[in-house]
Amino acid sequence: MKIHLALLLSLSVATAAHADETTTEVWTAKCKSCHGPDGKAQTQMGKKEAIVDMSQPAWQQAQTDADIREAIAEGSPRNKKMKAYKDKLTPAQIDALVAYIRTFKKG
């Protein structure tokens, strides 16, 4: 029983690590060029488009998960250059990005 439990735990950790790696890959491919590696939007495009710093506590508090999910799926209502990803990402990938964005919170 102990071996079975240990195997299940190790598989869960491996699956979570793979999910995190996949989310990081999606962020890098789809989001990082504008939002930066840390959500602060200190990139050339982020500065040009005056993209909000998603690490700011006020932004994190003002945005619900549903708001973030909708912006990813439908495009940003604030910046028309942000494309809708509902046809390019699965709902699970979008949910993972929402969780990833929540890790940017300062403090």
C-alpha positions as CSV (number, residue, x, y, z in Angstrom):
1,M,0.0,0.0,0.0
2,K,2.8,2.4,0.9
3,I,4.5,1.8,-2.5
4,H,1.3,2.3,-4.3
5,L,0.7,5.6,-2.5
6,A,4.2,6.7,-3.2
7,L,3.8,5.9,-6.9
8,L,0.6,7.9,-7.1
9,L,2.2,10.9,-5.3
10,S,5.2,10.8,-7.6
11,L,2.9,10.6,-10.7
12,S,0.9,13.6,-9.4
13,V,4.0,15.7,-8.9
14,A,5.2,14.7,-12.4
15,T,1.9,15.6,-13.9
16,A,1.8,18.9,-12.1
17,A,5.3,19.7,-13.3
18,H,4.4,18.9,-16.8
19,A,1.3,21.1,-16.6
20,D,3.4,23.9,-15.3
21,E,5.9,23.4,-18.0
22,T,3.2,23.4,-20.7
23,T,1.6,26.6,-19.2
24,T,5.0,28.3,-19.3
25,E,5.5,27.2,-22.9
26,V,2.0,28.6,-23.8
27,W,2.8,31.9,-21.9
28,T,6.2,32.2,-23.8
29,A,4.6,31.5,-27.2
30,K,1.4,33.6,-26.8
31,C,1.8,36.2,-24.1
32,K,5.4,36.9,-23.1
33,S,6.2,39.2,-26.1
34,C,3.7,41.8,-24.8
35,H,3.2,41.0,-21.1
36,G,6.8,40.0,-20.4
37,P,8.0,37.0,-18.4
38,D,6.6,38.4,-15.2
39,G,3.4,40.1,-16.3
40,K,4.8,43.6,-15.8
41,A,4.6,44.4,-19.5
42,Q,8.1,45.9,-19.6
43,T,8.7,44.8,-23.2
44,Q,8.9,47.0,-26.3
45,M,5.3,46.1,-27.2
46,G,4.1,46.3,-23.6
47,K,5.4,49.9,-23.3
48,K,4.2,50.9,-26.7
49,E,0.7,49.7,-26.1
50,A,0.7,50.8,-22.4
51,I,-0.2,47.3,-21.3
52,V,-1.1,47.1,-17.6
53,D,1.3,45.6,-15.1
54,M,-0.5,42.4,-14.0
55,S,1.8,42.0,-10.9
56,Q,0.2,45.1,-9.2
57,P,-2.0,44.1,-6.3
58,A,-4.7,46.6,-7.4
59,W,-4.9,45.0,-10.8
60,Q,-4.9,41.5,-9.3
61,Q,-7.7,42.5,-6.9
62,A,-9.8,44.3,-9.5
63,Q,-9.7,41.4,-12.0
64,T,-11.8,38.3,-11.3
65,D,-10.6,35.0,-12.8
66,A,-13.6,35.2,-15.1
67,D,-12.4,38.6,-16.3
68,I,-9.0,37.3,-17.1
69,R,-10.4,34.2,-18.7
70,E,-12.6,36.3,-20.9
71,A,-9.8,38.6,-22.0
72,I,-7.7,35.6,-23.0
73,A,-10.6,33.8,-24.8
74,E,-12.2,36.9,-26.4
75,G,-9.4,39.4,-26.6
76,S,-8.9,42.5,-24.5
77,P,-11.7,45.0,-24.4
78,R,-9.0,47.6,-23.5
79,N,-6.5,46.8,-26.2
80,K,-7.9,45.6,-29.6
81,K,-4.5,44.3,-30.6
82,M,-4.8,41.5,-28.1
83,K,-6.2,38.6,-30.1
84,A,-8.9,36.2,-29.0
85,Y,-7.4,32.8,-28.2
86,K,-10.6,30.8,-27.8
87,D,-9.9,29.0,-31.1
88,K,-6.2,28.5,-30.4
89,L,-6.2,27.4,-26.8
90,T,-8.2,24.8,-24.9
91,P,-10.4,25.8,-22.0
92,A,-7.9,23.9,-19.8
93,Q,-5.0,25.9,-21.2
94,I,-6.9,29.2,-20.6
95,D,-7.6,28.2,-17.0
96,A,-3.9,27.3,-16.5
97,L,-3.0,30.8,-17.8
98,V,-5.4,32.4,-15.4
99,A,-3.7,30.5,-12.5
100,Y,-0.3,31.4,-14.0
101,I,-1.2,35.1,-14.1
102,R,-2.2,34.9,-10.4
103,T,1.3,33.9,-9.6
104,F,2.5,37.4,-10.6
105,K,0.8,39.0,-7.6
106,K,3.2,41.1,-5.5
107,G,3.2,40.9,-1.8
